[in-house]
Amino acid sequence: MKKDDEQEFGSVTFLGEKFILRGQADHTSRLLSEENYMDRANGVFQFEMSAPARSDSGEECLVYWIFRGDEDRPIDSYDYDSPNRVEFY
């Protein structure tokens, strides 16, 4: 792990464990269910983002977030401090 990964991309805590992000978050291709994806009345939708990370114990993983937003909101304006899940590989 590069020493500056945490300075460049940050870190998050999930279920009490710290994860050092190793890259920028990007949209996943996962389709969310229709009723969760789009609130047509309010023009709000949900989308998923993920980023590569490493646990404190050195395990490689992906950190995931699900956000509610609209098309006009900048992607970097969401709160990435609280991930929804972590998957190890």
PDB file of N, CA, C and O in Angstrom:
ATOM      1  N   MET A   1       0.855  -1.176   0.000  1.00  0.00           N
ATOM      2  CA  MET A   1       0.000   0.000   0.000  1.00  0.00           C
ATOM      3  C   MET A   1       0.897   1.233   0.000  1.00  0.00           C
ATOM      4  O   MET A   1       1.853   1.320   0.771  1.00  0.00           O
ATOM      5  N   LYS A   2       0.584   2.164  -0.856  1.00  0.00           N
ATOM      6  CA  LYS A   2       1.308   3.427  -0.868  1.00  0.00           C
ATOM      7  C   LYS A   2       0.999   4.188   0.418  1.00  0.00           C
ATOM      8  O   LYS A   2      -0.139   4.190   0.887  1.00  0.00           O
ATOM      9  N   LYS A   3       2.008   4.829   0.978  1.00  0.00           N
ATOM     10  CA  LYS A   3       1.812   5.576   2.217  1.00  0.00           C
ATOM     11  C   LYS A   3       0.808   6.705   2.067  1.00  0.00           C
ATOM     12  O   LYS A   3       0.095   7.037   3.015  1.00  0.00           O
ATOM     13  N   ASP A   4       0.749   7.295   0.881  1.00  0.00           N
ATOM     14  CA  ASP A   4      -0.105   8.472   0.709  1.00  0.00           C
ATOM     15  C   ASP A   4      -1.526   8.136   0.256  1.00  0.00           C
ATOM     16  O   ASP A   4      -2.296   9.053  -0.032  1.00  0.00           O
ATOM     17  N   ASP A   5      -1.906   6.849   0.180  1.00  0.00           N
ATOM     18  CA  ASP A   5      -3.276   6.493  -0.213  1.00  0.00           C
ATOM     19  C   ASP A   5      -4.301   7.175   0.689  1.00  0.00           C
ATOM     20  O   ASP A   5      -5.285   7.730   0.199  1.00  0.00           O
ATOM     21  N   GLU A   6      -4.078   7.136   1.999  1.00  0.00           N
ATOM     22  CA  GLU A   6      -5.055   7.721   2.911  1.00  0.00           C
ATOM     23  C   GLU A   6      -5.118   9.236   2.741  1.00  0.00           C
ATOM     24  O   GLU A   6      -6.199   9.820   2.812  1.00  0.00           O
ATOM     25  N   GLN A   7      -3.988   9.870   2.520  1.00  0.00           N
ATOM     26  CA  GLN A   7      -3.993  11.318   2.304  1.00  0.00           C
ATOM     27  C   GLN A   7      -4.681  11.680   1.003  1.00  0.00           C
ATOM     28  O   GLN A   7      -5.383  12.689   0.926  1.00  0.00           O
ATOM     29  N   GLU A   8      -4.480  10.850  -0.034  1.00  0.00           N
ATOM     30  CA  GLU A   8      -5.058  11.167  -1.349  1.00  0.00           C
ATOM     31  C   GLU A   8      -6.540  10.834  -1.438  1.00  0.00           C
ATOM     32  O   GLU A   8      -7.325  11.630  -1.952  1.00  0.00           O
ATOM     33  N   PHE A   9      -6.932   9.653  -0.936  1.00  0.00           N
ATOM     34  CA  PHE A   9      -8.308   9.189  -1.117  1.00  0.00           C
ATOM     35  C   PHE A   9      -9.112   9.113   0.183  1.00  0.00           C
ATOM     36  O   PHE A   9     -10.336   8.999   0.133  1.00  0.00           O
ATOM     37  N   GLY A  10      -8.462   9.173   1.327  1.00  0.00           N
ATOM     38  CA  GLY A  10      -9.155   9.144   2.603  1.00  0.00           C
ATOM     39  C   GLY A  10      -9.362   7.746   3.150  1.00  0.00           C
ATOM     40  O   GLY A  10      -8.825   6.769   2.629  1.00  0.00           O
ATOM     41  N   SER A  11     -10.143   7.670   4.199  1.00  0.00           N
ATOM     42  CA  SER A  11     -10.469   6.398   4.829  1.00  0.00           C
ATOM     43  C   SER A  11     -11.896   6.470   5.339  1.00  0.00           C
ATOM     44  O   SER A  11     -12.458   7.550   5.518  1.00  0.00           O
ATOM     45  N   VAL A  12     -12.467   5.300   5.569  1.00  0.00           N
ATOM     46  CA  VAL A  12     -13.821   5.202   6.124  1.00  0.00           C
ATOM     47  C   VAL A  12     -13.814   4.121   7.196  1.00  0.00           C
ATOM     48  O   VAL A  12     -12.922   3.274   7.232  1.00  0.00           O
ATOM     49  N   THR A  13     -14.805   4.160   8.056  1.00  0.00           N
ATOM     50  CA  THR A  13     -14.983   3.126   9.071  1.00  0.00           C
ATOM     51  C   THR A  13     -16.307   2.430   8.799  1.00  0.00           C
ATOM     52  O   THR A  13     -17.334   3.072   8.584  1.00  0.00           O
ATOM     53  N   PHE A  14     -16.259   1.105   8.813  1.00  0.00           N
ATOM     54  CA  PHE A  14     -17.466   0.306   8.611  1.00  0.00           C
ATOM     55  C   PHE A  14     -17.463  -0.809   9.644  1.00  0.00           C
ATOM     56  O   PHE A  14     -16.510  -1.583   9.726  1.00  0.00           O
ATOM     57  N   LEU A  15     -18.533  -0.890  10.436  1.00  0.00           N
ATOM     58  CA  LEU A  15     -18.671  -1.875  11.511  1.00  0.00           C
ATOM     59  C   LEU A  15     -17.442  -1.886  12.417  1.00  0.00           C
ATOM     60  O   LEU A  15     -16.962  -2.945  12.823  1.00  0.00           O
ATOM     61  N   GLY A  16     -16.944  -0.694  12.724  1.00  0.00           N
ATOM     62  CA  GLY A  16     -15.839  -0.542  13.649  1.00  0.00           C
ATOM     63  C   GLY A  16     -14.452  -0.776  13.069  1.00  0.00           C
ATOM     64  O   GLY A  16     -13.468  -0.646  13.797  1.00  0.00           O
ATOM     65  N   GLU A  17     -14.332  -1.114  11.799  1.00  0.00           N
ATOM     66  CA  GLU A  17     -13.035  -1.354  11.170  1.00  0.00           C
ATOM     67  C   GLU A  17     -12.714  -0.230  10.185  1.00  0.00           C
ATOM     68  O   GLU A  17     -13.586   0.231   9.448  1.00  0.00           O
ATOM     69  N   LYS A  18     -11.463   0.200  10.183  1.00  0.00           N
ATOM     70  CA  LYS A  18     -11.023   1.266   9.297  1.00  0.00           C
ATOM     71  C   LYS A  18     -10.566   0.687   7.965  1.00  0.00           C
ATOM     72  O   LYS A  18      -9.888  -0.339   7.921  1.00  0.00           O
ATOM     73  N   PHE A  19     -10.948   1.362   6.877  1.00  0.00           N
ATOM     74  CA  PHE A  19     -10.559   0.972   5.528  1.00  0.00           C
ATOM     75  C   PHE A  19      -9.915   2.170   4.839  1.00  0.00           C
ATOM     76  O   PHE A  19     -10.495   3.255   4.791  1.00  0.00           O
ATOM     77  N   ILE A  20      -8.712   1.964   4.308  1.00  0.00           N
ATOM     78  CA  ILE A  20      -7.998   2.999   3.572  1.00  0.00           C
ATOM     79  C   ILE A  20      -8.434   2.910   2.113  1.00  0.00           C
ATOM     80  O   ILE A  20      -8.249   1.875   1.474  1.00  0.00           O
ATOM     81  N   LEU A  21      -9.003   3.973   1.589  1.00  0.00           N
ATOM     82  CA  LEU A  21      -9.430   3.979   0.189  1.00  0.00           C
ATOM     83  C   LEU A  21      -8.193   4.071  -0.693  1.00  0.00           C
ATOM     84  O   LEU A  21      -7.270   4.831  -0.402  1.00  0.00           O
ATOM     85  N   ARG A  22      -8.177   3.289  -1.779  1.00  0.00           N
ATOM     86  CA  ARG A  22      -7.012   3.210  -2.651  1.00  0.00           C
ATOM     87  C   ARG A  22      -7.265   3.819  -4.026  1.00  0.00           C
ATOM     88  O   ARG A  22      -6.389   3.787  -4.891  1.00  0.00           O
ATOM     89  N   GLY A  23      -8.436   4.361  -4.229  1.00  0.00           N
ATOM     90  CA  GLY A  23      -8.787   4.983  -5.500  1.00  0.00           C
ATOM     91  C   GLY A  23     -10.070   5.773  -5.340  1.00  0.00           C
ATOM     92  O   GLY A  23     -10.723   5.733  -4.297  1.00  0.00           O
ATOM     93  N   GLN A  24     -10.412   6.484  -6.386  1.00  0.00           N
ATOM     94  CA  GLN A  24     -11.637   7.276  -6.371  1.00  0.00           C
ATOM     95  C   GLN A  24     -12.862   6.375  -6.492  1.00  0.00           C
ATOM     96  O   GLN A  24     -12.806   5.309  -7.104  1.00  0.00           O
ATOM     97  N   ALA A  25     -13.956   6.814  -5.905  1.00  0.00           N
ATOM     98  CA  ALA A  25     -15.222   6.099  -6.043  1.00  0.00           C
ATOM     99  C   ALA A  25     -15.754   6.289  -7.456  1.00  0.00           C
ATOM    100  O   ALA A  25     -15.590   7.346  -8.064  1.00  0.00           O
ATOM    101  N   ASP A  26     -16.394   5.241  -7.963  1.00  0.00           N
ATOM    102  CA  ASP A  26     -16.962   5.284  -9.306  1.00  0.00           C
ATOM    103  C   ASP A  26     -18.315   4.578  -9.279  1.00  0.00           C
ATOM    104  O   ASP A  26     -18.574   3.756  -8.400  1.00  0.00           O
ATOM    105  N   HIS A  27     -19.162   4.896 -10.228  1.00  0.00           N
ATOM    106  CA  HIS A  27     -20.469   4.246 -10.339  1.00  0.00           C
ATOM    107  C   HIS A  27     -20.292   2.751 -10.574  1.00  0.00           C
ATOM    108  O   HIS A  27     -19.402   2.328 -11.312  1.00  0.00           O
ATOM    109  N   THR A  28     -21.144   1.962  -9.941  1.00  0.00           N
ATOM    110  CA  THR A  28     -21.173   0.531 -10.234  1.00  0.00           C
ATOM    111  C   THR A  28     -22.201   0.307 -11.336  1.00  0.00           C
ATOM    112  O   THR A  28     -22.957   1.216 -11.680  1.00  0.00           O
ATOM    113  N   SER A  29     -22.228  -0.875 -11.876  1.00  0.00           N
ATOM    114  CA  SER A  29     -23.225  -1.185 -12.908  1.00  0.00           C
ATOM    115  C   SER A  29     -24.413  -1.933 -12.312  1.00  0.00           C
ATOM    116  O   SER A  29     -25.275  -2.412 -13.049  1.00  0.00           O
ATOM    117  N   ARG A  30     -24.467  -2.038 -10.984  1.00  0.00           N
ATOM    118  CA  ARG A  30     -25.548  -2.769 -10.333  1.00  0.00           C
ATOM    119  C   ARG A  30     -26.865  -2.022 -10.515  1.00  0.00           C
ATOM    120  O   ARG A  30     -26.950  -0.815 -10.290  1.00  0.00           O
ATOM    121  N   LEU A  31     -27.881  -2.761 -10.924  1.00  0.00           N
ATOM    122  CA  LEU A  31     -29.215  -2.184 -11.082  1.00  0.00           C
ATOM    123  C   LEU A  31     -29.961  -2.291  -9.765  1.00  0.00           C
ATOM    124  O   LEU A  31     -30.077  -3.375  -9.192  1.00  0.00           O
ATOM    125  N   LEU A  32     -30.458  -1.176  -9.295  1.00  0.00           N
ATOM    126  CA  LEU A  32     -31.264  -1.174  -8.084  1.00  0.00           C
ATOM    127  C   LEU A  32     -32.710  -1.420  -8.481  1.00  0.00           C
ATOM    128  O   LEU A  32     -33.113  -1.106  -9.601  1.00  0.00           O
ATOM    129  N   SER A  33     -33.490  -1.981  -7.567  1.00  0.00           N
ATOM    130  CA  SER A  33     -34.882  -2.281  -7.906  1.00  0.00           C
ATOM    131  C   SER A  33     -35.618  -0.996  -8.279  1.00  0.00           C
ATOM    132  O   SER A  33     -35.305   0.079  -7.769  1.00  0.00           O
ATOM    133  N   GLU A  34     -36.582  -1.116  -9.157  1.00  0.00           N
ATOM    134  CA  GLU A  34     -37.313   0.051  -9.686  1.00  0.00           C
ATOM    135  C   GLU A  34     -37.891   0.921  -8.580  1.00  0.00           C
ATOM    136  O   GLU A  34     -37.796   2.146  -8.653  1.00  0.00           O
ATOM    137  N   GLU A  35     -38.495   0.306  -7.544  1.00  0.00           N
ATOM    138  CA  GLU A  35     -39.120   1.124  -6.504  1.00  0.00           C
ATOM    139  C   GLU A  35     -38.079   1.862  -5.663  1.00  0.00           C
ATOM    140  O   GLU A  35     -38.390   2.901  -5.081  1.00  0.00           O
ATOM    141  N   ASN A  36     -36.861   1.352  -5.588  1.00  0.00           N
ATOM    142  CA  ASN A  36     -35.816   2.045  -4.849  1.00  0.00           C
ATOM    143  C   ASN A  36     -35.011   2.984  -5.737  1.00  0.00           C
ATOM    144  O   ASN A  36     -34.387   3.922  -5.240  1.00  0.00           O
ATOM    145  N   TYR A  37     -35.017   2.748  -7.022  1.00  0.00           N
ATOM    146  CA  TYR A  37     -34.174   3.509  -7.928  1.00  0.00           C
ATOM    147  C   TYR A  37     -34.687   4.920  -8.181  1.00  0.00           C
ATOM    148  O   TYR A  37     -33.913   5.876  -8.130  1.00  0.00           O
ATOM    149  N   MET A  38     -35.976   5.062  -8.451  1.00  0.00           N
ATOM    150  CA  MET A  38     -36.475   6.376  -8.880  1.00  0.00           C
ATOM    151  C   MET A  38     -37.743   6.760  -8.148  1.00  0.00           C
ATOM    152  O   MET A  38     -38.718   6.008  -8.135  1.00  0.00           O
ATOM    153  N   ASP A  39     -37.727   7.928  -7.541  1.00  0.00           N
ATOM    154  CA  ASP A  39     -38.912   8.539  -6.953  1.00  0.00           C
ATOM    155  C   ASP A  39     -39.399   9.554  -7.981  1.00  0.00           C
ATOM    156  O   ASP A  39     -39.023  10.726  -7.940  1.00  0.00           O
ATOM    157  N   ARG A  40     -40.235   9.091  -8.898  1.00  0.00           N
ATOM    158  CA  ARG A  40     -40.640   9.918 -10.048  1.00  0.00           C
ATOM    159  C   ARG A  40     -41.330  11.222  -9.630  1.00  0.00           C
ATOM    160  O   ARG A  40     -41.163  12.250 -10.286  1.00  0.00           O
ATOM    161  N   ALA A  41     -42.087  11.180  -8.563  1.00  0.00           N
ATOM    162  CA  ALA A  41     -42.813  12.372  -8.138  1.00  0.00           C
ATOM    163  C   ALA A  41     -41.863  13.502  -7.726  1.00  0.00           C
ATOM    164  O   ALA A  41     -42.170  14.679  -7.915  1.00  0.00           O
ATOM    165  N   ASN A  42     -40.719  13.138  -7.169  1.00  0.00           N
ATOM    166  CA  ASN A  42     -39.783  14.143  -6.674  1.00  0.00           C
ATOM    167  C   ASN A  42     -38.523  14.268  -7.524  1.00  0.00           C
ATOM    168  O   ASN A  42     -37.663  15.098  -7.228  1.00  0.00           O
ATOM    169  N   GLY A  43     -38.398  13.455  -8.579  1.00  0.00           N
ATOM    170  CA  GLY A  43     -37.220  13.520  -9.437  1.00  0.00           C
ATOM    171  C   GLY A  43     -35.946  13.070  -8.763  1.00  0.00           C
ATOM    172  O   GLY A  43     -34.852  13.471  -9.162  1.00  0.00           O
ATOM    173  N   VAL A  44     -36.076  12.233  -7.735  1.00  0.00           N
ATOM    174  CA  VAL A  44     -34.927  11.754  -6.966  1.00  0.00           C
ATOM    175  C   VAL A  44     -34.671  10.295  -7.323  1.00  0.00           C
ATOM    176  O   VAL A  44     -35.612   9.523  -7.508  1.00  0.00           O
ATOM    177  N   PHE A  45     -33.408   9.921  -7.418  1.00  0.00           N
ATOM    178  CA  PHE A  45     -33.077   8.541  -7.726  1.00  0.00           C
ATOM    179  C   PHE A  45     -31.963   8.054  -6.806  1.00  0.00           C
ATOM    180  O   PHE A  45     -31.279   8.850  -6.163  1.00  0.00           O
ATOM    181  N   GLN A  46     -31.792   6.721  -6.752  1.00  0.00           N
ATOM    182  CA  GLN A  46     -30.715   6.116  -5.990  1.00  0.00           C
ATOM    183  C   GLN A  46     -29.679   5.569  -6.952  1.00  0.00           C
ATOM    184  O   GLN A  46     -30.011   5.119  -8.048  1.00  0.00           O
ATOM    185  N   PHE A  47     -28.416   5.611  -6.532  1.00  0.00           N
ATOM    186  CA  PHE A  47     -27.353   5.034  -7.329  1.00  0.00           C
ATOM    187  C   PHE A  47     -26.278   4.504  -6.390  1.00  0.00           C
ATOM    188  O   PHE A  47     -26.190   4.907  -5.230  1.00  0.00           O
ATOM    189  N   GLU A  48     -25.460   3.589  -6.917  1.00  0.00           N
ATOM    190  CA  GLU A  48     -24.423   2.960  -6.113  1.00  0.00           C
ATOM    191  C   GLU A  48     -23.045   3.347  -6.624  1.00  0.00           C
ATOM    192  O   GLU A  48     -22.816   3.439  -7.830  1.00  0.00           O
ATOM    193  N   MET A  49     -22.134   3.572  -5.687  1.00  0.00           N
ATOM    194  CA  MET A  49     -20.738   3.886  -5.986  1.00  0.00           C
ATOM    195  C   MET A  49     -19.862   2.879  -5.250  1.00  0.00           C
ATOM    196  O   MET A  49     -20.276   2.327  -4.232  1.00  0.00           O
ATOM    197  N   SER A  50     -18.642   2.633  -5.761  1.00  0.00           N
ATOM    198  CA  SER A  50     -17.696   1.774  -5.052  1.00  0.00           C
ATOM    199  C   SER A  50     -16.283   2.310  -5.246  1.00  0.00           C
ATOM    200  O   SER A  50     -16.005   3.055  -6.186  1.00  0.00           O
ATOM    201  N   ALA A  51     -15.400   1.914  -4.339  1.00  0.00           N
ATOM    202  CA  ALA A  51     -13.990   2.305  -4.421  1.00  0.00           C
ATOM    203  C   ALA A  51     -13.134   1.164  -3.891  1.00  0.00           C
ATOM    204  O   ALA A  51     -13.543   0.472  -2.959  1.00  0.00           O
ATOM    205  N   PRO A  52     -11.941   0.953  -4.472  1.00  0.00           N
ATOM    206  CA  PRO A  52     -11.029  -0.050  -3.939  1.00  0.00           C
ATOM    207  C   PRO A  52     -10.480   0.426  -2.599  1.00  0.00           C
ATOM    208  O   PRO A  52     -10.279   1.621  -2.383  1.00  0.00           O
ATOM    209  N   ALA A  53     -10.240  -0.538  -1.698  1.00  0.00           N
ATOM    210  CA  ALA A  53      -9.749  -0.190  -0.367  1.00  0.00           C
ATOM    211  C   ALA A  53      -8.916  -1.344   0.186  1.00  0.00           C
ATOM    212  O   ALA A  53      -8.832  -2.421  -0.403  1.00  0.00           O
ATOM    213  N   ARG A  54      -8.305  -1.077   1.336  1.00  0.00           N
ATOM    214  CA  ARG A  54      -7.560  -2.107   2.059  1.00  0.00           C
ATOM    215  C   ARG A  54      -7.906  -1.960   3.535  1.00  0.00           C
ATOM    216  O   ARG A  54      -7.943  -0.853   4.071  1.00  0.00           O
ATOM    217  N   SER A  55      -8.157  -3.093   4.182  1.00  0.00           N
ATOM    218  CA  SER A  55      -8.479  -3.069   5.605  1.00  0.00           C
ATOM    219  C   SER A  55      -7.211  -2.828   6.416  1.00  0.00           C
ATOM    220  O   SER A  55      -6.104  -2.916   5.884  1.00  0.00           O
ATOM    221  N   ASP A  56      -7.372  -2.527   7.692  1.00  0.00           N
ATOM    222  CA  ASP A  56      -6.216  -2.361   8.577  1.00  0.00           C
ATOM    223  C   ASP A  56      -5.368  -3.625   8.648  1.00  0.00           C
ATOM    224  O   ASP A  56      -4.161  -3.560   8.885  1.00  0.00           O
ATOM    225  N   SER A  57      -6.004  -4.773   8.442  1.00  0.00           N
ATOM    226  CA  SER A  57      -5.268  -6.044   8.479  1.00  0.00           C
ATOM    227  C   SER A  57      -4.637  -6.395   7.131  1.00  0.00           C
ATOM    228  O   SER A  57      -4.014  -7.448   6.997  1.00  0.00           O
ATOM    229  N   GLY A  58      -4.796  -5.512   6.119  1.00  0.00           N
ATOM    230  CA  GLY A  58      -4.134  -5.702   4.832  1.00  0.00           C
ATOM    231  C   GLY A  58      -4.948  -6.405   3.766  1.00  0.00           C
ATOM    232  O   GLY A  58      -4.428  -6.677   2.684  1.00  0.00           O
ATOM    233  N   GLU A  59      -6.212  -6.707   4.036  1.00  0.00           N
ATOM    234  CA  GLU A  59      -7.054  -7.396   3.050  1.00  0.00           C
ATOM    235  C   GLU A  59      -7.590  -6.416   2.011  1.00  0.00           C
ATOM    236  O   GLU A  59      -8.053  -5.327   2.352  1.00  0.00           O
ATOM    237  N   GLU A  60      -7.523  -6.813   0.736  1.00  0.00           N
ATOM    238  CA  GLU A  60      -8.069  -6.007  -0.357  1.00  0.00           C
ATOM    239  C   GLU A  60      -9.592  -6.130  -0.360  1.00  0.00           C
ATOM    240  O   GLU A  60     -10.132  -7.200  -0.079  1.00  0.00           O
ATOM    241  N   CYS A  61     -10.281  -5.035  -0.680  1.00  0.00           N
ATOM    242  CA  CYS A  61     -11.740  -5.054  -0.671  1.00  0.00           C
ATOM    243  C   CYS A  61     -12.283  -3.924  -1.534  1.00  0.00           C
ATOM    244  O   CYS A  61     -11.542  -3.093  -2.058  1.00  0.00           O
ATOM    245  N   LEU A  62     -13.595  -3.926  -1.661  1.00  0.00           N
ATOM    246  CA  LEU A  62     -14.322  -2.827  -2.291  1.00  0.00           C
ATOM    247  C   LEU A  62     -15.293  -2.268  -1.263  1.00  0.00           C
ATOM    248  O   LEU A  62     -15.969  -3.019  -0.559  1.00  0.00           O
ATOM    249  N   VAL A  63     -15.355  -0.955  -1.182  1.00  0.00           N
ATOM    250  CA  VAL A  63     -16.285  -0.265  -0.293  1.00  0.00           C
ATOM    251  C   VAL A  63     -17.410   0.278  -1.165  1.00  0.00           C
ATOM    252  O   VAL A  63     -17.160   0.826  -2.238  1.00  0.00           O
ATOM    253  N   TYR A  64     -18.660   0.125  -0.700  1.00  0.00           N
ATOM    254  CA  TYR A  64     -19.834   0.535  -1.485  1.00  0.00           C
ATOM    255  C   TYR A  64     -20.685   1.552  -0.724  1.00  0.00           C
ATOM    256  O   TYR A  64     -20.806   1.500   0.500  1.00  0.00           O
ATOM    257  N   TRP A  65     -21.262   2.465  -1.479  1.00  0.00           N
ATOM    258  CA  TRP A  65     -22.212   3.450  -0.957  1.00  0.00           C
ATOM    259  C   TRP A  65     -23.440   3.472  -1.863  1.00  0.00           C
ATOM    260  O   TRP A  65     -23.322   3.305  -3.077  1.00  0.00           O
ATOM    261  N   ILE A  66     -24.615   3.678  -1.275  1.00  0.00           N
ATOM    262  CA  ILE A  66     -25.839   3.931  -2.039  1.00  0.00           C
ATOM    263  C   ILE A  66     -26.318   5.324  -1.648  1.00  0.00           C
ATOM    264  O   ILE A  66     -26.492   5.631  -0.469  1.00  0.00           O
ATOM    265  N   PHE A  67     -26.526   6.151  -2.654  1.00  0.00           N
ATOM    266  CA  PHE A  67     -26.932   7.537  -2.438  1.00  0.00           C
ATOM    267  C   PHE A  67     -28.286   7.810  -3.081  1.00  0.00           C
ATOM    268  O   PHE A  67     -28.681   7.151  -4.043  1.00  0.00           O
ATOM    269  N   ARG A  68     -28.987   8.796  -2.530  1.00  0.00           N
ATOM    270  CA  ARG A  68     -30.199   9.359  -3.133  1.00  0.00           C
ATOM    271  C   ARG A  68     -29.837  10.747  -3.612  1.00  0.00           C
ATOM    272  O   ARG A  68     -29.235  11.524  -2.871  1.00  0.00           O
ATOM    273  N   GLY A  69     -30.191  11.064  -4.830  1.00  0.00           N
ATOM    274  CA  GLY A  69     -29.855  12.380  -5.332  1.00  0.00           C
ATOM    275  C   GLY A  69     -30.625  12.735  -6.572  1.00  0.00           C
ATOM    276  O   GLY A  69     -31.579  12.055  -6.948  1.00  0.00           O
ATOM    277  N   ASP A  70     -30.199  13.815  -7.210  1.00  0.00           N
ATOM    278  CA  ASP A  70     -30.801  14.219  -8.467  1.00  0.00           C
ATOM    279  C   ASP A  70     -29.682  14.469  -9.468  1.00  0.00           C
ATOM    280  O   ASP A  70     -28.510  14.540  -9.095  1.00  0.00           O
ATOM    281  N   GLU A  71     -30.042  14.600 -10.722  1.00  0.00           N
ATOM    282  CA  GLU A  71     -29.060  14.716 -11.795  1.00  0.00           C
ATOM    283  C   GLU A  71     -28.191  15.964 -11.691  1.00  0.00           C
ATOM    284  O   GLU A  71     -27.069  15.979 -12.197  1.00  0.00           O
ATOM    285  N   ASP A  72     -28.692  17.004 -11.045  1.00  0.00           N
ATOM    286  CA  ASP A  72     -27.972  18.267 -10.987  1.00  0.00           C
ATOM    287  C   ASP A  72     -26.949  18.346  -9.853  1.00  0.00           C
ATOM    288  O   ASP A  72     -26.130  19.265  -9.822  1.00  0.00           O
ATOM    289  N   ARG A  73     -26.991  17.407  -8.937  1.00  0.00           N
ATOM    290  CA  ARG A  73     -26.088  17.460  -7.783  1.00  0.00           C
ATOM    291  C   ARG A  73     -24.718  16.889  -8.155  1.00  0.00           C
ATOM    292  O   ARG A  73     -24.649  15.785  -8.696  1.00  0.00           O
ATOM    293  N   PRO A  74     -23.630  17.609  -7.878  1.00  0.00           N
ATOM    294  CA  PRO A  74     -22.290  17.107  -8.197  1.00  0.00           C
ATOM    295  C   PRO A  74     -21.960  15.841  -7.398  1.00  0.00           C
ATOM    296  O   PRO A  74     -22.305  15.743  -6.220  1.00  0.00           O
ATOM    297  N   ILE A  75     -21.308  14.897  -8.024  1.00  0.00           N
ATOM    298  CA  ILE A  75     -21.011  13.596  -7.416  1.00  0.00           C
ATOM    299  C   ILE A  75     -20.113  13.733  -6.186  1.00  0.00           C
ATOM    300  O   ILE A  75     -20.190  12.912  -5.272  1.00  0.00           O
ATOM    301  N   ASP A  76     -19.278  14.741  -6.156  1.00  0.00           N
ATOM    302  CA  ASP A  76     -18.390  14.892  -5.011  1.00  0.00           C
ATOM    303  C   ASP A  76     -19.041  15.622  -3.833  1.00  0.00           C
ATOM    304  O   ASP A  76     -18.378  15.869  -2.825  1.00  0.00           O
ATOM    305  N   SER A  77     -20.310  15.966  -3.943  1.00  0.00           N
ATOM    306  CA  SER A  77     -21.005  16.651  -2.861  1.00  0.00           C
ATOM    307  C   SER A  77     -21.711  15.683  -1.904  1.00  0.00           C
ATOM    308  O   SER A  77     -22.298  16.128  -0.918  1.00  0.00           O
ATOM    309  N   TYR A  78     -21.668  14.388  -2.167  1.00  0.00           N
ATOM    310  CA  TYR A  78     -22.298  13.391  -1.299  1.00  0.00           C
ATOM    311  C   TYR A  78     -21.376  13.048  -0.130  1.00  0.00           C
ATOM    312  O   TYR A  78     -20.169  13.275  -0.204  1.00  0.00           O
ATOM    313  N   ASP A  79     -21.939  12.506   0.944  1.00  0.00           N
ATOM    314  CA  ASP A  79     -21.181  12.148   2.147  1.00  0.00           C
ATOM    315  C   ASP A  79     -20.681  10.706   2.028  1.00  0.00           C
ATOM    316  O   ASP A  79     -21.464   9.761   2.118  1.00  0.00           O
ATOM    317  N   TYR A  80     -19.393  10.549   1.829  1.00  0.00           N
ATOM    318  CA  TYR A  80     -18.779   9.231   1.662  1.00  0.00           C
ATOM    319  C   TYR A  80     -18.259   8.663   2.980  1.00  0.00           C
ATOM    320  O   TYR A  80     -17.572   7.641   2.974  1.00  0.00           O
ATOM    321  N   ASP A  81     -18.566   9.293   4.094  1.00  0.00           N
ATOM    322  CA  ASP A  81     -18.058   8.839   5.385  1.00  0.00           C
ATOM    323  C   ASP A  81     -18.692   7.544   5.878  1.00  0.00           C
ATOM    324  O   ASP A  81     -18.087   6.834   6.682  1.00  0.00           O
ATOM    325  N   SER A  82     -19.894   7.223   5.413  1.00  0.00           N
ATOM    326  CA  SER A  82     -20.616   6.049   5.924  1.00  0.00           C
ATOM    327  C   SER A  82     -20.968   5.074   4.801  1.00  0.00           C
ATOM    328  O   SER A  82     -22.014   5.213   4.167  1.00  0.00           O
ATOM    329  N   PRO A  83     -20.103   4.087   4.551  1.00  0.00           N
ATOM    330  CA  PRO A  83     -20.407   3.112   3.497  1.00  0.00           C
ATOM    331  C   PRO A  83     -21.571   2.208   3.894  1.00  0.00           C
ATOM    332  O   PRO A  83     -21.895   2.060   5.072  1.00  0.00           O
ATOM    333  N   ASN A  84     -22.194   1.606   2.869  1.00  0.00           N
ATOM    334  CA  ASN A  84     -23.303   0.683   3.091  1.00  0.00           C
ATOM    335  C   ASN A  84     -22.837  -0.763   3.238  1.00  0.00           C
ATOM    336  O   ASN A  84     -23.489  -1.565   3.906  1.00  0.00           O
ATOM    337  N   ARG A  85     -21.696  -1.097   2.605  1.00  0.00           N
ATOM    338  CA  ARG A  85     -21.162  -2.462   2.725  1.00  0.00           C
ATOM    339  C   ARG A  85     -19.719  -2.491   2.257  1.00  0.00           C
ATOM    340  O   ARG A  85     -19.241  -1.578   1.584  1.00  0.00           O
ATOM    341  N   VAL A  86     -19.032  -3.574   2.636  1.00  0.00           N
ATOM    342  CA  VAL A  86     -17.657  -3.834   2.220  1.00  0.00           C
ATOM    343  C   VAL A  86     -17.601  -5.279   1.768  1.00  0.00           C
ATOM    344  O   VAL A  86     -18.105  -6.171   2.451  1.00  0.00           O
ATOM    345  N   GLU A  87     -16.984  -5.514   0.609  1.00  0.00           N
ATOM    346  CA  GLU A  87     -16.806  -6.876   0.083  1.00  0.00           C
ATOM    347  C   GLU A  87     -15.321  -7.155  -0.073  1.00  0.00           C
ATOM    348  O   GLU A  87     -14.602  -6.386  -0.711  1.00  0.00           O
ATOM    349  N   PHE A  88     -14.864  -8.251   0.506  1.00  0.00           N
ATOM    350  CA  PHE A  88     -13.458  -8.656   0.412  1.00  0.00           C
ATOM    351  C   PHE A  88     -13.277  -9.547  -0.811  1.00  0.00           C
ATOM    352  O   PHE A  88     -14.192 -10.269  -1.204  1.00  0.00           O
ATOM    353  N   TYR A  89     -12.087  -9.489  -1.407  1.00  0.00           N
ATOM    354  CA  TYR A  89     -11.790 -10.393  -2.523  1.00  0.00           C
ATOM    355  C   TYR A  89     -10.411 -10.960  -2.388  1.00  0.00           C
ATOM    356  O   TYR A  89      -9.980 -11.744  -3.233  1.00  0.00           O
TER     357      TYR A  89
END
